[in-house]
Amino acid sequence: GWQVEALIARIRQHPELGRRLFWLNYISDAYLEKVYAASACLIAASEGEGFGLPLIEAARHRLPIIARGIPVFKEVAGEHALYFDGLRPADLAAAIEHWLALAGRGAAPPATGMQWLTWTESIGQLKQKLLGYPLRDTWYDAEQPDVSLIVLNYNKPAMTLACIESLWRQTQGYRYEIVLVDNGSTPENVMALAPAEAGARIVRTGVNRYFGEGNNLGCEAARGRYVVFLNNDIIATPGWLEPLIRRLENDPGIGATGPQLVSPDGRLQEAGAEIGATGDEQRYGRDADPFDPAYAVERDVMYASAAALAMRKDTFERVLGFDLYYEPAYYEDCDLCLKIRQLGLKVLYCPDARIIHIENATSMDQMGDKFKLKELVMLNRGRFLARWQPVLEGKVTGIEGLLPPPAPPLCVRQGLPAVL
């Protein structure tokens, strides 16, 4: 550290040094790994900090964080730390007691969803800042896009801008637009989205329409033949879009495509999914190695998560979009995919498209403190089963009357008089 001479002198003279206070000066990386492995929590009580690297190290080791509420720590850790204020020892002691109480209930903020950049990624980000977004300049087309990328925002401008910036950096292969639906954010959070207008069309709802209706409104505004629904808690990776759209373009029997979803810590989150007869989601490869050859195979699946889900716009319209029956969130993507399958179309997992997804961050954004996550999942599971259980049990292949019948073809009537 810097300007810590007085602190070092106090540590060396402290009566608890070597008993309950240990100063590990000049330890090796291997020793530090053992310290992290033996620790229950990181306390970052610095009154001033340059980069917040200790918080990133703790998150890499999945270690919870108690941090002083200084700006750099909040910027680095976001919602993944417990913050405290005050300069008295009692303030820190109160924060530790509060964290212990939360941890005892399993409610302490986890550091596992925290994002950070490697040095290579930081250099790449600096290059982007200096050189701009060459792929965006080449492929973004707000007037005649092939694909409309639909992103929802609700009072999370920083997360949404990071998502959009990753799309600008990594999207190529098809001309695209971004339809950014602001789902009733506060005025200051709406203003913070201004940088997105360089490469996104913002649709403002005025009130929170939740996940399903917000995406439906985004699709109504879309100009592309294809639509891709994206959570604002995703980060695109190189070449992510082309495999999803190419399959839809080449095979009319495919109704929707989904990428491999990977957690920020590198674990596989989803390689497509099935739904059991009790409505439970069975995600292929959960917590596995995303580079395992078992998950490198294209697969027809029952559903793919709407965190990143591509389809033709007319397919989405034929199945009547996301059903508002499931507001505010959960199971609407399962329902949508089963409706697509009822049309006789496949839902396909595409292993050569990859998206990083911070799971549940968007759901909590959309719902705020109004709903309890587990209770909502159980409620919508019951709604989902009330509709689809006969299909899940194999008793029927579809739900009669759920979707409108296709319109009859137009026919030309002969012998009618001309109208002048």
C-alpha positions in Angstrom: 0.0 0.0 0.0 1.0 3.7 0.1 1.0 6.2 2.9 0.6 3.4 5.4 3.7 4.0 7.4 1.8 5.0 10.5 -0.5 1.9 10.2 2.5 -0.4 9.9 4.1 1.1 13.1 0.8 0.5 15.0 0.6 -3.1 13.7 4.2 -3.8 14.8 3.5 -2.5 18.3 0.0 -4.0 18.7 -0.3 -6.2 21.8 -2.3 -8.8 19.8 0.3 -9.2 17.1 1.0 -12.9 16.6 -2.0 -13.9 18.7 -5.3 -12.7 17.1 -3.7 -10.2 14.7 -1.4 -11.5 12.0 0.5 -9.4 9.5 1.5 -11.6 6.5 4.2 -9.5 5.0 5.8 -10.6 1.7 4.1 -14.0 1.6 4.1 -16.1 -1.6 1.2 -16.6 -3.9 1.0 -20.2 -2.8 0.7 -19.1 0.8 -1.9 -16.5 -0.1 -4.0 -19.2 -1.8 -4.0 -21.2 1.5 -5.0 -18.1 3.4 -8.0 -17.6 1.1 -8.9 -21.3 1.4 -9.0 -21.0 5.2 -10.9 -17.7 5.4 -14.6 -17.2 5.9 -14.8 -13.6 4.7 -12.7 -10.7 3.4 -12.9 -7.4 5.3 -11.8 -4.4 3.2 -11.8 -1.5 5.6 -9.5 0.8 3.6 -10.4 4.5 3.8 -8.9 5.1 0.4 -8.2 2.7 -2.4 -7.0 2.9 -6.0 -8.3 -0.2 -7.8 -10.1 -2.6 -5.4 -8.0 -5.5 -6.3 -8.4 -7.4 -3.0 -12.2 -7.5 -3.7 -11.5 -9.1 -7.1 -9.2 -11.7 -5.5 -11.8 -12.5 -2.9 -14.5 -13.0 -5.6 -12.2 -15.3 -7.6 -12.0 -17.4 -4.5 -15.8 -17.2 -3.9 -15.1 -15.4 -0.6 -17.8 -13.1 0.8 -16.9 -9.4 1.3 -17.4 -6.8 4.0 -16.2 -3.5 2.6 -16.2 0.2 3.5 -18.6 2.0 1.3 -16.1 4.0 -0.6 -16.8 4.7 -4.3 -14.1 2.4 -5.8 -15.3 -0.6 -3.7 -18.9 0.0 -4.8 -17.9 0.3 -8.4 -15.9 -3.0 -8.3 -18.2 -5.1 -6.2 -21.6 -3.6 -6.9 -24.3 -5.7 -5.1 -21.9 -8.4 -4.2 -20.5 -7.0 -0.9 -21.9 -5.8 2.5 -20.9 -2.2 2.9 -20.4 -0.2 6.1 -19.6 3.5 6.9 -18.0 5.2 9.8 -14.4 5.4 11.1 -14.8 4.0 14.6 -13.8 0.5 15.6 -17.4 0.0 16.7 -18.7 0.7 13.2 -16.6 -2.1 11.8 -17.6 -4.4 14.7 -21.3 -3.7 14.0 -20.8 -4.5 10.3 -19.2 -7.8 11.2 -22.0 -8.7 13.6 -24.5 -7.8 10.9 -22.7 -10.0 8.3 -22.6 -12.9 10.8 -26.3 -12.7 11.3 -27.0 -12.6 7.6 -24.6 -15.5 6.9 -26.3 -17.5 9.6 -29.6 -17.1 7.6 -27.9 -17.7 4.3 -28.7 -14.1 3.3 -25.2 -12.5 3.1 -24.4 -11.0 -0.3 -22.5 -13.6 -2.3 -19.4 -12.5 -4.2 -19.9 -15.3 -6.8 -21.7 -13.1 -9.3 -19.2 -10.3 -9.3 -17.6 -9.5 -12.7 -14.0 -8.4 -13.2 -11.6 -8.0 -16.1 -8.4 -9.9 -16.6 -5.4 -7.8 -17.6 -5.8 -8.9 -21.2 -9.5 -7.9 -21.1 -8.6 -4.6 -19.5 -6.1 -3.9 -22.4 -8.8 -4.9 -24.9 -11.3 -2.5 -23.2 -8.7 0.3 -23.4 -8.2 -0.4 -27.1 -12.0 -0.2 -27.6 -12.1 3.1 -25.8 -9.3 4.5 -27.9 -10.3 2.9 -31.3 -14.1 2.9 -31.0 -16.4 0.0 -32.1 -15.4 -1.1 -35.5 -17.9 -4.0 -35.6 -20.7 -1.7 -34.6 -19.7 0.7 -37.4 -19.8 -2.2 -39.8 -22.9 -4.2 -38.7 -25.2 -1.9 -36.8 -28.1 -0.8 -39.1 -31.1 0.8 -37.4 -33.0 1.3 -40.6 -32.9 -2.1 -42.3 -31.6 -4.7 -39.8 -31.8 -8.4 -40.3 -31.9 -9.0 -36.6 -33.4 -7.0 -33.7 -31.7 -7.5 -30.3 -34.2 -6.8 -27.6 -32.8 -5.8 -24.1 -34.8 -4.7 -21.1 -33.6 -2.2 -18.5 -35.1 -1.4 -15.1 -33.1 1.0 -12.9 -29.8 -0.8 -13.8 -28.1 1.6 -16.3 -24.5 0.5 -15.6 -25.3 -3.2 -16.1 -27.3 -2.4 -19.2 -24.6 -0.3 -20.7 -22.0 -3.0 -20.1 -24.4 -5.5 -21.9 -24.9 -3.2 -24.8 -21.2 -2.3 -25.0 -20.4 -6.0 -25.3 -22.9 -6.4 -28.1 -21.3 -3.5 -29.9 -17.9 -5.2 -29.5 -18.8 -8.7 -30.4 -21.8 -8.8 -32.8 -21.2 -9.5 -36.5 -22.4 -11.7 -39.3 -25.9 -10.0 -39.7 -27.0 -6.4 -39.9 -28.6 -5.7 -36.5 -30.3 -3.1 -34.3 -30.7 -2.9 -30.6 -34.1 -2.2 -29.2 -33.6 -1.1 -25.6 -36.8 -1.2 -23.6 -36.6 0.9 -20.5 -39.2 -0.6 -18.2 -40.2 2.4 -16.1 -36.9 3.4 -14.6 -36.6 6.5 -12.5 -35.7 9.7 -14.4 -32.1 9.7 -13.3 -31.6 6.1 -14.3 -33.2 6.9 -17.7 -30.8 9.8 -18.2 -27.8 7.5 -17.4 -28.7 5.4 -20.5 -27.9 8.3 -22.8 -24.6 6.7 -24.0 -26.6 3.8 -25.4 -28.3 6.0 -28.0 -25.1 5.9 -30.1 -26.2 2.4 -31.1 -29.6 1.5 -29.7 -33.2 2.6 -30.1 -34.7 3.3 -26.7 -38.4 2.4 -26.1 -39.8 3.9 -22.8 -42.8 2.2 -21.2 -43.2 4.8 -18.4 -44.1 2.0 -15.9 -42.6 -1.4 -15.1 -44.2 -3.8 -17.5 -42.2 -6.7 -16.2 -40.4 -9.3 -18.3 -43.0 -10.7 -20.6 -44.9 -7.6 -21.6 -41.6 -5.5 -21.8 -40.2 -8.0 -24.3 -43.5 -8.1 -26.2 -43.3 -4.3 -26.6 -39.7 -4.6 -27.7 -40.7 -7.1 -30.4 -43.5 -4.8 -31.6 -40.9 -2.1 -32.1 -38.4 -4.5 -33.8 -37.6 -4.0 -37.5 -35.7 -7.2 -38.1 -36.9 -10.4 -39.5 -35.3 -12.2 -36.6 -35.5 -11.2 -32.9 -33.1 -12.1 -30.1 -34.3 -11.6 -26.5 -31.4 -10.8 -24.2 -31.3 -10.1 -20.5 -29.4 -7.0 -19.5 -27.2 -9.2 -17.2 -25.5 -10.9 -20.2 -22.1 -10.3 -21.7 -21.7 -11.2 -25.4 -18.6 -13.2 -26.5 -17.0 -13.2 -30.0 -19.1 -14.7 -32.7 -22.1 -15.3 -30.6 -24.9 -14.2 -33.0 -24.1 -15.8 -36.3 -24.6 -19.5 -35.3 -28.0 -18.7 -33.8 -29.4 -16.9 -36.8 -27.7 -19.1 -39.5 -29.6 -22.2 -38.2 -32.9 -20.3 -38.3 -32.1 -19.1 -41.8 -31.1 -22.5 -43.2 -33.8 -24.7 -41.6 -37.5 -23.7 -41.6 -38.1 -26.6 -39.1 -36.2 -24.8 -36.4 -38.4 -22.4 -34.3 -35.9 -21.0 -31.8 -32.2 -21.2 -31.0 -30.4 -20.8 -27.7 -26.6 -20.4 -26.9 -24.5 -22.0 -24.3 -24.9 -20.0 -21.1 -21.8 -19.6 -18.9 -21.6 -18.1 -15.4 -19.1 -15.3 -14.7 -16.9 -17.7 -12.8 -16.5 -19.9 -15.9 -18.8 -22.8 -14.9 -21.4 -24.0 -17.4 -24.9 -22.7 -16.6 -27.0 -24.2 -19.3 -26.6 -26.2 -22.5 -30.3 -26.3 -23.3 -32.9 -27.7 -20.9 -35.7 -30.1 -20.3 -38.8 -29.8 -18.1 -39.9 -32.7 -15.9 -43.5 -33.8 -15.3 -43.5 -31.9 -12.0 -42.4 -28.7 -13.8 -38.8 -28.8 -12.5 -36.2 -27.4 -14.9 -33.4 -29.8 -15.8 -30.6 -27.9 -17.3 -28.0 -29.8 -19.2 -24.5 -29.5 -17.8 -25.2 -27.3 -14.8 -21.9 -26.3 -13.1 -19.9 -28.5 -15.5 -16.9 -27.5 -17.7 -18.3 -25.6 -20.7 -15.4 -27.0 -22.8 -16.4 -30.6 -22.1 -17.1 -32.3 -25.5 -20.4 -33.6 -24.1 -21.8 -30.0 -24.3 -20.3 -29.3 -27.7 -23.0 -31.1 -29.6 -26.0 -29.4 -31.2 -29.2 -30.7 -29.5 -33.0 -30.5 -29.9 -34.2 -29.4 -26.4 -37.5 -28.7 -24.8 -36.6 -25.1 -24.0 -33.8 -22.6 -23.9 -33.6 -19.8 -21.4 -34.9 -16.4 -22.6 -31.7 -14.8 -21.1 -30.6 -15.3 -24.7 -33.2 -16.7 -27.1 -33.4 -16.2 -30.9 -36.3 -16.8 -33.3 -38.1 -15.4 -36.3 -40.3 -12.5 -35.5 -43.3 -14.1 -37.2 -42.8 -17.3 -35.1 -43.0 -15.1 -31.9 -46.2 -13.5 -33.2 -47.8 -16.8 -34.2 -47.5 -18.1 -30.6 -48.8 -14.8 -29.2 -45.5 -13.8 -27.6 -44.7 -14.1 -23.9 -47.9 -14.9 -21.9 -48.7 -12.2 -19.3 -50.2 -15.1 -17.3 -46.7 -15.5 -15.8 -46.1 -11.9 -14.7 -43.9 -10.6 -13.2 -41.4 -13.4 -14.1 -40.5 -17.1 -14.4 -41.7 -19.9 -16.6 -42.7 -17.5 -19.5 -39.7 -18.8 -21.5 -40.6 -22.4 -20.8 -44.2 -21.7 -21.9 -43.0 -19.8 -25.0 -40.8 -22.7 -26.1 -43.5 -25.3 -25.6 -45.9 -23.2 -27.7 -43.2 -23.1 -30.5 -42.9 -26.8 -30.3 -46.7 -27.1 -30.5 -46.3 -25.5 -34.0 -44.2 -28.5 -35.0 -40.9 -26.5 -34.8 -37.7 -27.4 -32.9 -36.0 -25.6 -30.2 -32.2 -26.0 -30.7 -29.2 -25.6 -28.4 -26.3 -24.1 -30.3 -22.9 -25.0 -28.7 -20.9 -22.7 -31.0 -22.7 -19.6 -29.6 -21.7 -18.5 -26.1 -23.1 -15.9 -23.7 -22.0 -15.0 -20.2 -25.0 -14.7 -17.9 -25.2 -13.3 -14.3 -28.1 -15.5 -13.2 -31.1 -13.9 -11.5 -29.7 -10.3 -11.6 -32.4 -9.3 -14.1 -35.2 -11.0 -12.3 -34.4 -9.2 -9.1 -34.2 -5.9 -11.1 -37.6 -6.4 -12.5 -39.3 -7.4 -9.3 -37.5 -5.2 -6.7 -38.5 -6.0 -3.1 -42.1 -6.7 -4.0 -41.8 -10.5 -4.5 -39.9 -13.3 -2.9 -38.1 -15.2 -5.5 -38.8 -18.8 -4.3 -42.4 -18.1 -3.7 -42.8 -16.6 -7.2 -41.1 -19.6 -8.8 -43.5 -22.0 -7.0 -46.5 -19.9 -8.0 -45.6 -19.8 -11.6 -44.7 -23.5 -11.6 -48.3 -24.2 -10.6 -49.6 -22.0 -13.4 -47.3 -23.7 -15.9 -48.4 -27.2 -14.8 -52.1 -26.2 -14.9 -51.6 -25.6 -18.6 -48.9 -28.1 -19.7 -48.9 -31.1 -17.4 -50.8 -33.4 -19.8 -48.1 -32.7 -22.4 -45.2 -33.2 -19.9 -46.8 -36.5 -18.9 -47.0 -37.6 -22.5 -50.8 -37.9 -22.5 -51.3 -35.4 -25.3 -49.0 -33.7 -27.9 -50.5 -30.2 -27.6 -53.0 -28.0 -25.8 -56.2 -27.6 -27.9 -57.3 -24.0 -28.3 -54.1 -22.5 -26.9 -52.9 -21.0 -30.3 -55.0 -19.5 -33.0 -55.3 -21.7 -36.2 -53.3 -20.6 -39.2 -55.1 -18.2 -41.5 -56.5 -19.9 -44.7 -54.7 -19.1 -47.9 -56.1 -16.3 -50.1 -57.9 -17.4 -53.2 -58.7 -15.5 -56.3 -62.4 -15.6 -57.2 -63.2 -15.7 -60.9 -65.9 -13.9 -62.8 -66.4 -10.9 -60.4 -67.2 -7.6 -62.0 -64.4 -5.0 -62.0 -64.7 -2.1 -59.5 -63.9 1.2 -61.0 
